[in-house]
Amino acid sequence: MKNGNIMNLVRKDLKLSLHPATIIYFALASMMLFIPNYPRPIGFLYIIIAFMMMFSTDLQNKDREFTSLLPVSKSDCVKARVITICSVEIAMLIVSIPFAFLAHRVLAGMENVGGMNINVTLYAIVLLGYAIANWIIIPGGYRKNFKVNLRCIIALIVFMLVTVSLENLVCRPMEGKLFLNGTSAADIVRQLPVLAGAIVVYILINLLICVISMRSYEKAEI
């Protein structure tokens, strides 16, 4: 029954809190993969704006007060929101994969002087960026005074700095010939453990975010 409560809250978040414009950010992330000589992770940061709109909508509609009146626990509310945000982030990455393959073919033979190539390492970097952005945004949503715009702007800046810095660590050594920046089948296979490590870090950080947010929500007088 408890899991049913969480999934009902997730559906509530998707239907009432997530702005329809989110689909535009999915398209942006996919289309920006085709831009030559451009930092690859940047297109994925726009989904953070969708989360800013989500929390802003909640504050305007007094969603926290509403959910606190429902026959669900505060911990379920937090878990549902983390699941919603993580689901949107993972969906963003999955939707972009076919476009990544197509962009790789379209841009074949063109060196990306603005950053790294389109490969598995890119997705590992974006996952790490999302994990850090979630840490900045989500816990604040369950404190009494939540400055959503400030936190989301900080998250955008940090996401950009972290992902572009990691991108440069990948594409600058060995003049971009490091296997982490490769696109051959052999390089992609060697990048899979990096992606697996990023997935583990992403999951662990979001579990920790759940714990921190639940404690904040229990203490807050909302």
N, CA and C of each residue as an Amber inpcrd file, in Angstrom:
protein
   666
   0.8270000  -1.2070000   0.0000000   0.0000000   0.0000000   0.0000000
   0.8630000   1.2590000   0.0000000   1.9990000   1.1430000   0.7510000
   2.8860000   2.2970000   0.8310000   3.4540000   2.6360000  -0.5310000
   3.8870000   1.5870000  -1.2860000   4.4120000   1.8210000  -2.6280000
   3.3510000   2.4220000  -3.5350000   2.0850000   2.0090000  -3.2920000
   0.9920000   2.5810000  -4.0680000   0.8400000   4.0590000  -3.7960000
   1.0140000   4.4650000  -2.5360000   0.9510000   5.8850000  -2.1860000
   2.0290000   6.6720000  -2.9180000   3.2410000   6.1150000  -2.9300000
   4.3670000   6.8060000  -3.5700000   4.1020000   6.9770000  -5.0680000
   3.6440000   5.9160000  -5.7280000   3.4050000   6.0020000  -7.1660000
   2.2520000   6.9550000  -7.4810000   1.2460000   7.0070000  -6.5990000
   0.1690000   7.9820000  -6.7910000   0.6930000   9.4060000  -6.6770000
   1.6140000   9.6170000  -5.7490000   2.2240000  10.9450000  -5.5920000
   3.1050000  11.2900000  -6.7920000   3.7780000  10.2850000  -7.3400000
   4.5820000  10.5110000  -8.5480000   3.6750000  10.9410000  -9.6970000
   2.5500000  10.2470000  -9.8460000   1.5930000  10.6200000 -10.9020000
   1.0620000  12.0360000 -10.6760000   0.8370000  12.3750000  -9.4190000
   0.3860000  13.7340000  -9.0950000   1.4360000  14.7600000  -9.5090000
   2.7100000  14.4710000  -9.2280000   3.7890000  15.3740000  -9.6130000
   3.8670000  15.5470000 -11.1300000   3.7370000  14.4360000 -11.8490000
   3.8500000  14.4850000 -13.3060000   2.6820000  15.2280000 -13.9400000
   1.5010000  15.0800000 -13.3640000   0.3040000  15.6960000 -13.9440000
   0.1130000  17.1500000 -13.5210000   0.4330000  17.4670000 -12.2640000
   0.1000000  18.7840000 -11.7270000   1.3050000  19.7040000 -11.5390000
   2.4730000  19.1400000 -11.2570000   3.6280000  19.9790000 -10.9190000
   4.5970000  20.1700000 -12.0840000   4.8010000  19.1240000 -12.8720000
   5.7510000  19.2160000 -13.9790000   5.1510000  20.0350000 -15.1090000
   5.8450000  21.0970000 -15.5030000   5.3210000  22.0030000 -16.5250000
   5.3540000  21.3400000 -17.9110000   4.3110000  21.5430000 -18.7260000
   4.2840000  20.9530000 -20.0850000   5.4700000  21.3800000 -20.9480000
   6.0550000  22.5410000 -20.6340000   7.1970000  23.0230000 -21.4150000
   8.4180000  22.1260000 -21.2730000   8.3640000  21.1720000 -20.3560000
   9.4880000  20.2500000 -20.1600000   9.8410000  19.5300000 -21.4520000
   8.8470000  19.2820000 -22.2890000   9.0940000  18.5980000 -23.5540000
  10.0580000  19.3970000 -24.4320000  10.0380000  20.7140000 -24.2720000
  10.9410000  21.5770000 -25.0450000  12.3800000  21.3170000 -24.6320000
  12.5940000  21.0970000 -23.3440000  13.9550000  20.8470000 -22.8500000
  14.4650000  19.4870000 -23.3100000  13.5510000  18.5260000 -23.4600000
  13.9430000  17.2370000 -24.0340000  14.4330000  17.4430000 -25.4680000
  13.6980000  18.2490000 -26.2200000  14.0690000  18.5100000 -27.6090000
  15.3880000  19.2780000 -27.6920000  15.5740000  20.2460000 -26.7900000
  16.8130000  21.0310000 -26.7890000  18.0310000  20.1410000 -26.5710000
  17.9410000  19.2650000 -25.5740000  19.0670000  18.3890000 -25.2650000
  19.4310000  17.5250000 -26.4640000  18.4140000  17.0420000 -27.1680000
  18.6560000  16.1840000 -28.3290000  19.2000000  16.9620000 -29.5170000
  18.6250000  18.1240000 -29.7970000  19.0150000  18.9020000 -30.9630000
  20.3950000  19.5360000 -30.8070000  20.7540000  19.8830000 -29.5630000
  22.0510000  20.5440000 -29.3490000  23.2250000  19.5960000 -29.5330000
  22.9410000  18.2910000 -29.6200000  24.0020000  17.3280000 -29.9170000
  24.5210000  17.4960000 -31.3440000  23.7250000  18.1590000 -32.1890000
  24.1180000  18.3330000 -33.5890000  24.9420000  19.6060000 -33.8120000
  25.1170000  20.4110000 -32.7650000  25.8780000  21.6560000 -32.9240000
  27.3730000  21.3480000 -32.9500000  28.0720000  21.7130000 -34.0200000
  29.5220000  21.4550000 -34.0650000  30.2780000  22.3510000 -33.0710000
  31.3860000  21.8410000 -32.5860000  32.2960000  22.6300000 -31.7370000
  31.5760000  23.2790000 -30.5570000  30.8780000  22.4290000 -29.7980000
  30.0690000  22.9390000 -28.6890000  30.2410000  22.0140000 -27.4910000
  30.2700000  22.5740000 -26.2790000  30.3710000  21.7140000 -25.0800000
  29.1560000  20.7840000 -24.9960000  29.3750000  19.5080000 -25.0520000
  28.2800000  18.5430000 -25.1690000  27.3140000  18.4980000 -23.9810000
  27.7750000  18.6520000 -22.7230000  26.8150000  18.5190000 -21.6080000
  25.8280000  19.6760000 -21.4830000  26.1100000  20.8080000 -22.1270000
  25.3160000  22.0190000 -21.8930000  23.8400000  21.8180000 -22.2380000
  23.5450000  21.0910000 -23.2970000  22.1510000  20.8940000 -23.6870000
  21.3190000  20.2110000 -22.6130000  21.9810000  19.4160000 -21.7690000
  21.2580000  18.6520000 -20.7590000  20.9370000  19.4740000 -19.5100000
  21.4950000  20.6610000 -19.3960000  21.2630000  21.4440000 -18.1690000
  19.8820000  22.1020000 -18.1400000  19.2440000  22.2190000 -19.3090000
  17.9740000  22.9450000 -19.3610000  16.8700000  22.2630000 -18.5590000
  16.9980000  20.9510000 -18.3310000  15.9620000  20.2620000 -17.5660000
  15.9070000  20.7860000 -16.1370000  17.0060000  21.3880000 -15.6610000
  17.0170000  21.9700000 -14.3150000  16.0170000  23.1240000 -14.2400000
  15.8280000  23.8280000 -15.3600000  14.8340000  24.9050000 -15.4040000
  13.4330000  24.3220000 -15.1980000  13.1990000  23.1230000 -15.7330000
  11.9000000  22.4700000 -15.5450000  11.6550000  22.1860000 -14.0660000
  12.7170000  21.8130000 -13.3430000  12.5670000  21.5390000 -11.9110000
  12.3390000  22.8330000 -11.1320000  12.9540000  23.9220000 -11.5920000
  12.7040000  25.2210000 -10.9730000  11.2280000  25.5950000 -11.1320000
  10.6910000  25.3610000 -12.3190000   9.2800000  25.6440000 -12.5700000
   8.3860000  24.7280000 -11.7370000   8.8210000  23.4850000 -11.5520000
   8.0430000  22.5320000 -10.7660000   7.8990000  22.9930000  -9.3190000
   9.0250000  23.3210000  -8.6850000   8.9880000  23.7540000  -7.2980000
   8.3010000  25.1100000  -7.1520000   8.4800000  25.9830000  -8.1350000
   7.8020000  27.2870000  -8.0910000   6.2950000  27.1130000  -8.1570000
   5.8390000  26.2100000  -9.0380000   4.4140000  25.9110000  -9.1450000
   3.8700000  25.3570000  -7.8340000   4.6500000  24.4880000  -7.2140000
   4.2350000  23.9120000  -5.9320000   4.0510000  24.9920000  -4.8680000
   5.0050000  25.9290000  -4.8230000   4.9130000  26.9950000  -3.8230000
   3.6930000  27.8770000  -4.0710000   3.4430000  28.1940000  -5.3450000
   2.2990000  29.0440000  -5.6850000   0.9710000  28.3580000  -5.3730000
   0.9300000  27.0440000  -5.6040000  -0.3140000  26.2940000  -5.4010000
  -0.4030000  25.6720000  -4.0050000   0.5910000  25.9920000  -3.1520000
   0.6150000  25.4530000  -1.7890000   0.5380000  23.9230000  -1.7970000
   1.3570000  23.3320000  -2.6640000   1.3470000  21.8740000  -2.8120000
   1.8350000  21.1820000  -1.5420000   2.8230000  21.7500000  -0.8740000
   3.3340000  21.1240000   0.3470000   2.2570000  21.0590000   1.4140000
   1.4890000  22.1430000   1.5410000   0.3940000  22.1540000   2.5150000
  -0.6820000  21.1380000   2.1280000  -0.9430000  21.0410000   0.8120000
  -1.9670000  20.1110000   0.3350000  -1.5660000  18.6640000   0.6150000
  -0.3340000  18.2990000   0.2630000   0.1030000  16.9150000   0.4540000
   0.1980000  16.5520000   1.9290000   0.4780000  17.5430000   2.7740000
   0.5610000  17.2680000   4.2060000  -0.8030000  16.9020000   4.7940000
  -1.8860000  17.2400000   4.0880000  -3.2400000  16.9070000   4.5280000
  -3.7110000  15.5520000   3.9950000  -2.9640000  15.0050000   3.0520000
  -3.3320000  13.7100000   2.4850000  -2.9500000  12.5880000   3.4480000
  -3.6000000  11.4330000   3.3250000  -3.2640000  10.2860000   4.1950000
  -1.9830000   9.5800000   3.7500000  -0.9150000  10.3500000   3.6260000
   0.3910000   9.8180000   3.2470000   1.4320000  10.4190000   4.1790000
   2.5330000   9.7260000   4.3430000   3.5860000  10.2270000   5.2180000
   4.4470000  11.2540000   4.4920000   5.1290000  12.0750000   5.2720000
   6.0390000  13.0520000   4.6830000   7.1730000  12.3560000   3.9270000
   7.6100000  11.2170000   4.4540000   8.6870000  10.4850000   3.7840000
   8.2470000  10.0070000   2.4030000   6.9730000   9.6060000   2.2750000
   6.4630000   9.1890000   0.9630000   6.4470000  10.3570000  -0.0230000
   6.1120000  11.5590000   0.4770000   6.0970000  12.7570000  -0.3780000
   7.4960000  13.0350000  -0.9260000   8.4870000  12.9110000  -0.0520000
   9.8680000  13.1680000  -0.4690000  10.3320000  12.1120000  -1.4710000
  10.0700000  10.8510000  -1.1620000  10.4840000   9.7710000  -2.0600000
   9.8460000   9.9370000  -3.4380000   8.5770000  10.3140000  -3.4460000
   7.8790000  10.4990000  -4.7240000   8.5190000  11.6130000  -5.5450000
   8.8750000  12.7130000  -4.8840000   9.4770000  13.8270000  -5.6150000
  10.8580000  13.4510000  -6.1620000  11.6430000  12.7350000  -5.3840000
  12.9650000  12.3030000  -5.8570000  12.8020000  11.3400000  -7.0290000
  11.8510000  10.4210000  -6.9280000  11.5910000   9.4870000  -8.0310000
  11.1500000  10.2410000  -9.2790000  10.2940000  11.2460000  -9.1160000
   9.8260000  12.0380000 -10.2540000  10.9890000  12.7190000 -10.9580000
  11.8200000  13.4040000 -10.1830000  12.9400000  14.1460000 -10.7680000
  13.9410000  13.1950000 -11.4190000  14.2650000  12.1050000 -10.7480000
  15.2100000  11.1420000 -11.3290000  14.6280000  10.5140000 -12.5960000
  13.3280000  10.2410000 -12.5930000  12.6800000   9.6550000 -13.7770000
  12.7580000  10.5990000 -14.9710000  12.5410000  11.8850000 -14.7160000
  12.6230000  12.8740000 -15.7950000  14.0540000  12.9610000 -16.3250000
  15.0260000  12.9490000 -15.4340000  16.4290000  13.0200000 -15.8530000
  16.8300000  11.8010000 -16.6770000  16.4490000  10.6100000 -16.2050000
  16.7810000   9.3860000 -16.9390000  16.0560000   9.3670000 -18.2810000
  14.7940000   9.8140000 -18.2840000  14.0430000   9.8730000 -19.5430000
  14.7180000  10.8140000 -20.5310000  15.2340000  11.9340000 -20.0190000
  15.9620000  12.8830000 -20.8690000  17.1410000  12.1900000 -21.5550000
  17.8990000  11.4210000 -20.7990000  19.0670000  10.7450000 -21.3660000
  18.6530000   9.6770000 -22.3710000  17.6220000   8.9030000 -22.0290000
  17.1810000   7.8320000 -22.9230000  16.6540000   8.3960000 -24.2470000
  15.8560000   9.4470000 -24.1560000  15.3030000  10.0650000 -25.3710000
  16.4160000  10.5860000 -26.2750000  17.4950000  11.0670000 -25.6730000
  18.5790000  11.6660000 -26.4740000  19.4630000  10.6360000 -27.1660000
  19.4080000   9.3750000 -26.7400000  20.3240000   8.3620000 -27.2740000
  20.2020000   8.1770000 -28.7920000  18.9970000   8.0090000 -29.3580000
  18.9210000   7.8780000 -30.8230000  19.4810000   9.1010000 -31.5460000
  19.2700000  10.2790000 -30.9830000  19.8020000  11.4970000 -31.5950000
  21.3280000  11.5430000 -31.4730000  21.8450000  10.9650000 -30.3840000
  23.3040000  10.9090000 -30.2180000  23.9330000  10.0530000 -31.3140000
  23.3030000   8.9070000 -31.6090000  23.7980000   8.0520000 -32.6940000
  23.7460000   8.7970000 -34.0290000  22.6330000   9.4780000 -34.2800000
  22.4740000  10.2050000 -35.5400000  23.4570000  11.3650000 -35.6340000
  23.6320000  12.0960000 -34.5340000  24.5710000  13.2230000 -34.5250000
  26.0010000  12.7390000 -34.7540000  26.3220000  11.5750000 -34.1980000
  27.6670000  11.0100000 -34.4100000  27.9130000  10.7330000 -35.8890000
  26.8920000  10.2460000 -36.5820000  27.0330000   9.9770000 -38.0110000
  27.1070000  11.2740000 -38.8150000  26.2700000  12.2340000 -38.4510000
  26.2480000  13.5120000 -39.1810000  27.5570000  14.2610000 -39.0160000
  28.1090000  14.2170000 -37.8110000  29.3280000  14.9710000 -37.5130000
  30.5880000  14.1230000 -37.6570000  30.4700000  12.9640000 -38.2620000
  31.6150000  12.0570000 -38.4150000  32.7610000  12.7560000 -39.1400000
  33.9370000  12.6090000 -38.5910000  35.1230000  13.2110000 -39.1950000
  35.3840000  14.6410000 -38.7750000  34.4460000  15.2380000 -38.0510000
  34.6130000  16.6170000 -37.5890000  35.1180000  16.6110000 -36.1440000
  36.2570000  17.2240000 -35.9110000  36.7920000  17.3130000 -34.5590000
  36.0230000  18.3780000 -33.7730000  35.6080000  18.0340000 -32.5720000
  34.8740000  18.9790000 -31.7290000  35.8740000  19.8060000 -30.9200000
  36.2580000  20.9650000 -31.4360000  37.2360000  21.8000000 -30.7360000
  36.6330000  22.4660000 -29.5040000  35.2950000  22.4130000 -29.3840000
  34.6340000  23.0250000 -28.2380000  34.4560000  22.0910000 -27.0660000
  34.8210000  20.8170000 -27.2410000  34.6420000  19.8740000 -26.1440000
  34.8610000  18.4470000 -26.5850000  34.1780000  17.5310000 -25.9120000
  34.3990000  16.1070000 -26.1400000  33.5040000  15.5640000 -27.2500000
  33.7580000  14.3180000 -27.6180000  32.9270000  13.6410000 -28.6050000
  31.6520000  13.1200000 -27.9480000  30.7240000  12.6730000 -28.7790000
  29.4750000  12.0950000 -28.2760000  29.7190000  10.6130000 -28.0210000
  29.7160000  10.2370000 -26.7720000  29.9890000   8.8420000 -26.4210000
  29.3960000   8.5090000 -25.0460000  29.7380000   7.3510000 -24.5180000
  29.2100000   6.8890000 -23.2370000  29.7060000   7.7580000 -22.0890000
  30.9440000   8.2250000 -22.1820000  31.5040000   9.0730000 -21.1220000
  30.6610000  10.3290000 -20.9290000  30.1260000  10.8740000 -22.0180000
  29.2740000  12.0640000 -21.9270000  28.0980000  11.8100000 -20.9900000
  27.4650000  10.6550000 -21.1310000  26.3010000  10.3420000 -20.3000000
  26.7000000  10.1310000 -18.8380000  27.8900000   9.6050000 -18.6110000
  28.3820000   9.4620000 -17.2360000  28.5780000  10.8290000 -16.5890000
  29.1350000  11.7530000 -17.3560000  29.3700000  13.1070000 -16.8530000
  28.0540000  13.8070000 -16.5420000  27.0780000  13.6710000 -17.4380000
  25.7720000  14.3120000 -17.2200000  25.0930000  13.7430000 -15.9790000
  25.1790000  12.4420000 -15.7700000  24.5860000  11.8270000 -14.5780000
  25.1870000  12.4030000 -13.3000000  26.5060000  12.5720000 -13.2850000
  27.1580000  13.1560000 -12.1130000  26.6950000  14.5930000 -11.9050000
  26.5530000  15.3320000 -13.0100000  26.0680000  16.7060000 -12.9180000
  24.6530000  16.7780000 -12.3640000  23.8030000  15.8560000 -12.8050000
  22.4280000  15.8130000 -12.3000000  22.3930000  15.4880000 -10.8070000
  23.2420000  14.5630000 -10.3880000  23.2660000  14.1800000  -8.9730000
  23.6040000  15.3800000  -8.0920000  24.5870000  16.1590000  -8.5080000
  24.9930000  17.3340000  -7.7350000  23.9020000  18.3990000  -7.7570000
  23.2780000  18.5930000  -8.9150000  22.1950000  19.5760000  -9.0270000
  21.0180000  19.1890000  -8.1300000  20.6980000  17.8980000  -8.0920000
  19.6150000  17.4300000  -7.2230000  19.9270000  17.7130000  -5.7590000
  21.1880000  17.5170000  -5.3880000  21.6040000  17.7690000  -4.0090000
  21.3820000  19.2400000  -3.6360000  21.6010000  20.1070000  -4.5840000
  21.4410000  21.5390000  -4.3180000  19.9630000  21.9250000  -4.2320000
  19.1360000  21.3330000  -5.1000000  17.7440000  21.7680000  -5.2150000
  16.7870000  21.0650000  -4.2610000  16.7670000  19.7540000  -4.2910000
  15.6770000  19.0030000  -3.6580000  15.5540000  19.2260000  -2.1470000
  16.6250000  19.1240000  -1.3620000  16.4490000  19.2920000   0.0930000
  15.8250000  20.6310000   0.4820000  16.1180000  21.6810000  -0.2870000
  15.5500000  22.9930000   0.0050000  14.0480000  23.0240000  -0.1340000
  13.4930000  22.1330000  -0.9540000  12.0560000  22.0990000  -1.1620000
  11.2820000  21.6420000   0.0510000  11.9910000  21.1330000   1.0460000
  11.3210000  20.6210000   2.2440000  11.7540000  21.3610000   3.5010000
  12.2270000  22.5780000   3.2930000  12.4920000  23.4830000   4.4060000
  11.4470000  24.5900000   4.3870000  11.2870000  25.2430000   5.5190000
  10.2150000  26.2350000   5.6350000  10.3840000  27.3770000   4.6410000
  11.5860000  27.9130000   4.5590000  11.8500000  29.0260000   3.6310000
  12.6780000  28.5060000   2.4620000  12.0010000  28.2350000   1.3590000
  12.6610000  27.6610000   0.1870000  12.8310000  28.7290000  -0.8840000
  14.0690000  29.1510000  -1.1100000  14.3650000  30.1320000  -2.1490000
  14.6530000  29.3700000  -3.4380000  13.5710000  28.9830000  -4.1100000
  13.6820000  28.0690000  -5.2460000  14.5110000  28.6500000  -6.3820000
  14.2960000  29.9190000  -6.7320000  15.0210000  30.5040000  -7.8680000
  16.5210000  30.5650000  -7.5960000  16.8890000  30.9600000  -6.3840000
  18.3010000  31.0560000  -6.0320000  18.9600000  29.6880000  -6.0890000
  18.3170000  28.6930000  -5.4960000  18.8980000  27.3500000  -5.4790000
  19.0340000  26.7780000  -6.8920000  18.0390000  27.0110000  -7.7230000
  18.0860000  26.4640000  -9.0770000  19.1280000  27.1810000  -9.9380000
  19.2890000  28.4630000  -9.7410000  20.3380000  29.1910000 -10.4700000
  21.7120000  28.6850000 -10.0500000  21.8900000  28.4650000  -8.7440000
  23.1590000  27.8940000  -8.2560000  23.3660000  26.5140000  -8.8640000
  22.2940000  25.7050000  -8.9140000  22.3930000  24.3650000  -9.4940000
  22.7840000  24.4200000 -10.9670000  22.2140000  25.3650000 -11.7090000
  22.5660000  25.5320000 -13.1260000  24.0400000  25.8610000 -13.2950000
  24.5140000  26.7970000 -12.4730000  25.9230000  27.2160000 -12.5630000
  26.8530000  26.0700000 -12.1920000  26.5230000  25.3740000 -11.0960000
  27.3670000  24.2680000 -10.6400000  27.3580000  23.1310000 -11.6550000
  26.1710000  22.8190000 -12.2090000  26.0890000  21.7750000 -13.2340000
  27.0060000  22.1050000 -14.4040000  26.9390000  23.3460000 -14.8590000
  27.7550000  23.7600000 -15.9980000  29.2450000  23.6690000 -15.6740000
  29.6330000  24.1670000 -14.4930000  31.0450000  24.1490000 -14.1120000
  31.5750000  22.7310000 -13.9610000  30.7920000  21.8690000 -13.2930000
  31.2320000  20.4970000 -13.0420000  31.3310000  19.7070000 -14.3400000
  30.2780000  19.7640000 -15.1560000  30.2700000  18.9480000 -16.3690000
  31.2910000  19.4320000 -17.4040000  31.4140000  20.7410000 -17.5660000
  32.3910000  21.2620000 -18.5350000  33.8130000  20.9860000 -18.0480000
  34.0380000  21.0670000 -16.7400000  35.3670000  20.7470000 -16.1950000
  35.7070000  19.2800000 -16.4400000  34.7490000  18.3880000 -16.1690000
  34.9860000  16.9670000 -16.4230000  35.1650000  16.7020000 -17.9140000
  34.4060000  17.4160000 -18.7270000  34.5460000  17.2750000 -20.1800000
  35.9600000  17.6240000 -20.6200000  36.5050000  18.6940000 -20.0660000
  37.8620000  19.1030000 -20.4390000  38.9110000  18.1230000 -19.9400000
  38.6510000  17.4910000 -18.7960000  39.5680000  16.4640000 -18.3020000
  39.5900000  15.2570000 -19.2340000  38.4840000  15.0620000 -19.9450000
  38.3750000  13.9370000 -20.8690000  38.9730000  14.2620000 -22.2280000
  38.6910000  15.4660000 -22.7380000  39.0300000  15.7520000 -24.1400000
  40.3690000  16.4590000 -24.3330000  40.9830000  16.9870000 -23.2750000
  42.2580000  17.7020000 -23.4580000  43.4960000  16.8080000 -23.3930000
  43.5780000  15.8270000 -22.4650000  44.7790000  14.9870000 -22.4210000
  44.9930000  14.2170000 -23.7210000  46.2350000  14.0280000 -24.0710000
  46.6030000  13.2600000 -25.2690000  45.9340000  13.8130000 -26.5250000
  45.7040000  15.1380000 -26.5360000  45.0870000  15.8030000 -27.6810000
  43.7420000  15.1700000 -28.0430000  42.9860000  14.7780000 -27.0120000
  41.6640000  14.2230000 -27.2410000  41.6510000  12.7640000 -27.6400000
  42.8230000  12.0940000 -27.5740000  42.8950000  10.7010000 -28.0050000
  42.7710000   9.7180000 -26.8550000  42.5170000  10.1990000 -25.6600000
  42.2700000   9.3360000 -24.5190000  41.0140000   8.4980000 -24.7910000
  41.0180000   7.2360000 -24.3550000  39.8960000   6.3420000 -24.6830000
  38.5600000   6.8780000 -24.1610000  38.5980000   7.6860000 -23.1110000
  37.3610000   8.2540000 -22.5680000  36.6800000   9.1890000 -23.5580000
  37.4320000   9.6990000 -24.5060000  36.8760000  10.5980000 -25.5200000
  36.6700000   9.8890000 -26.8520000  36.9010000   8.5760000 -26.8700000
  36.8130000   7.8320000 -28.1210000  35.3940000   7.4980000 -28.5310000
  35.2460000   7.1230000 -29.7830000  33.9230000   6.7430000 -30.3040000
  33.9600000   5.3790000 -30.9990000  35.1070000   4.7410000 -31.0150000
  35.1860000   3.4140000 -31.6260000  34.4930000   2.3980000 -30.7240000
  34.1710000   1.2320000 -31.2890000  33.4980000   0.1940000 -30.5100000
  34.3490000  -0.2280000 -29.3130000  35.6470000  -0.3250000 -29.5090000
  36.5370000  -0.7270000 -28.4180000  36.5470000   0.3170000 -27.3080000
  36.5730000   1.5930000 -27.6900000  36.5740000   2.6680000 -26.6870000
  35.2480000   2.7170000 -25.9280000  34.1460000   2.4970000 -26.6430000
  32.8310000   2.5180000 -26.0040000  32.7430000   1.4160000 -24.9390000
  33.2630000   0.2380000 -25.2630000  33.2590000  -0.8670000 -24.2980000
  34.0920000  -0.5010000 -23.0730000  35.2140000   0.1520000 -23.2790000
  36.0710000   0.5510000 -22.1530000  35.4330000   1.6650000 -21.3250000
  34.4980000   2.4000000 -21.9220000  33.8150000   3.4790000 -21.1960000
  32.6470000   2.9750000 -20.3490000  32.1770000   1.7640000 -20.6040000
  31.0060000   1.2500000 -19.8850000  31.2030000   1.1800000 -18.3670000
  32.3930000   0.7560000 -17.8790000  32.5840000   0.7750000 -16.4240000
  32.5060000   2.1870000 -15.8390000  32.9100000   3.1810000 -16.6170000
  32.8100000   4.5760000 -16.1570000  31.3430000   4.9490000 -15.9940000
  30.5200000   4.5640000 -16.9720000  29.0880000   4.8280000 -16.8750000
  28.4780000   4.0830000 -15.6900000  28.8990000   2.8290000 -15.4940000
  28.3830000   2.0440000 -14.3630000  28.7300000   2.7170000 -13.0390000
  29.9560000   3.2230000 -12.9390000  30.3600000   3.9340000 -11.7210000
  29.5330000   5.1900000 -11.5070000  29.2620000   5.9180000 -12.5890000
  28.4520000   7.1360000 -12.4890000  27.0270000   6.7980000 -12.0550000
  26.4900000   5.6890000 -12.5450000  25.1380000   5.2730000 -12.1560000
  25.0820000   4.9710000 -10.6630000  26.1110000   4.2660000 -10.1610000
  26.1610000   3.9420000  -8.7300000  26.2220000   5.2230000  -7.8940000
  27.0830000   6.1660000  -8.3030000  27.2030000   7.4400000  -7.5750000
  25.8800000   8.2020000  -7.6180000  25.2450000   8.2130000  -8.7890000
  23.9500000   8.8960000  -8.9590000  22.9040000   8.3240000  -8.0030000
  22.8240000   7.0100000  -7.9370000  21.8450000   6.3560000  -7.0610000
  22.1430000   6.6560000  -5.5970000  23.4020000   6.5350000  -5.1990000
  23.7740000   6.7590000  -3.7980000  23.4910000   8.1990000  -3.3650000
  23.8360000   9.1570000  -4.2310000  23.6040000  10.5620000  -3.8790000
  22.1110000  10.8450000  -3.7470000  21.3080000  10.2830000  -4.6370000
  19.8700000  10.5390000  -4.5600000  19.2280000   9.8360000  -3.3650000
  19.7670000   8.6970000  -2.9480000  19.2970000   8.0660000  -1.7180000
  19.6310000   8.9440000  -0.5180000  20.8280000   9.5230000  -0.5300000
  21.2180000  10.4270000   0.5530000  20.3570000  11.6830000   0.5560000
  20.0270000  12.1790000  -0.6380000  19.1370000  13.3360000  -0.7610000
  17.7840000  13.0230000  -0.1260000  17.2980000  11.8010000  -0.3370000
  16.0300000  11.3820000   0.2690000  16.1020000  11.4910000   1.7910000
  17.1730000  10.9710000   2.3680000  17.3240000  10.9760000   3.8220000
  17.3870000  12.4040000   4.3540000  18.2010000  13.2470000   3.7190000
  18.3490000  14.6400000   4.1570000  17.0170000  15.3870000   4.0370000
  16.3280000  15.1890000   2.9130000  15.0630000  15.8870000   2.6680000
  13.9810000  15.4520000   3.6460000  13.9360000  14.1580000   3.9580000
  12.9310000  13.6630000   4.9030000  13.1490000  14.2580000   6.2890000
  14.4070000  14.3580000   6.6980000  14.7070000  14.9680000   7.9940000
  14.3090000  16.4450000   8.0060000  14.5880000  17.1260000   6.9190000
  14.2210000  18.5500000   6.8350000  12.7080000  18.7280000   6.8740000
  11.9880000  17.8640000   6.1690000  10.5350000  17.9530000   6.0850000
   9.8820000  17.6670000   7.4530000  10.4590000  16.7190000   8.1870000
   9.9190000  16.3830000   9.4990000  10.0890000  17.5460000  10.4810000
  11.1890000  18.2830000  10.3370000  11.4690000  19.3960000  11.2530000
  10.7220000  20.6670000  10.8630000  10.4480000  20.8300000   9.5800000
   9.8400000  22.0760000   9.0960000   8.3830000  22.1660000   9.5160000
   7.9650000  23.3440000   9.8840000   6.5640000  23.5860000  10.2430000
   5.8410000  24.1130000   9.0050000   5.4350000  23.1910000   8.1670000
   4.7770000  23.5540000   6.9050000   3.3050000  23.1640000   6.9660000
